[in-house]
Amino acid sequence: MVFLSKTAMSPDGVDEILAKQLVSKCKIEDVRDLAKIAHRCLHKSPKKRPSIDEVT
């Protein structure tokens, strides 16, 4: 089991899910935007999910 210090984690958790090989190849803000959209897509209420126009 691996434990991470809370001070080492980003507030939104993106740093923990981003593959280390991609860190130098993409903008972290783009990854955060993608993660926000993905999170909205998982909402229980279909009305609160983004439209296909927002996703593409």
N, C-alpha and C positions, 0 to 999 in steps of 0.2 A: 504494500500500500504506500502511496506517495502522498506526502503532505506538503502543501504550499503555504508559504507565509502570506498572510492577507496583504501585507505591504508590497509584495511582489506581483500581486494580481491587479489587472486594470479594473476599474469600476464596472465596466460592461462585460467583462469576461472574454472579450475577443482574443486577447493575447493567449488564452489557454486553449482555444480551439484552432488557432491558426498554425498550420504546419511551419516548422522552423525554416524549411527550405523556401517557403514563399515570402518570408519576411522582407527580404531584399528585392523581391520581384513585384510587389504590389504596394499600393498606398493603403495604409491602415484605415484611413477615413472611408475609402471605397469598401473595404471589408466590413467596417461598422455599418455603413448604409445597407449593405447586403444582409447583414445579420438582423438589422431592424426590420427589413421587409420580410425576411424568413420568419421571424418571431410573430409578426402580424398575420402571416399566412396560417399559423398554427392556432389562432384564436378559436375558442369553442363556438362563438357566435359567427355564423357566415356573414352577417351584416357588418361585422367589425373587421373582416378580412379585406385586404386590398383588392381592387379590381385588376383584371388582367392588363389593363392599360397602365396602371401604376407599377406593375411588376416588370413589364417589358420596356 
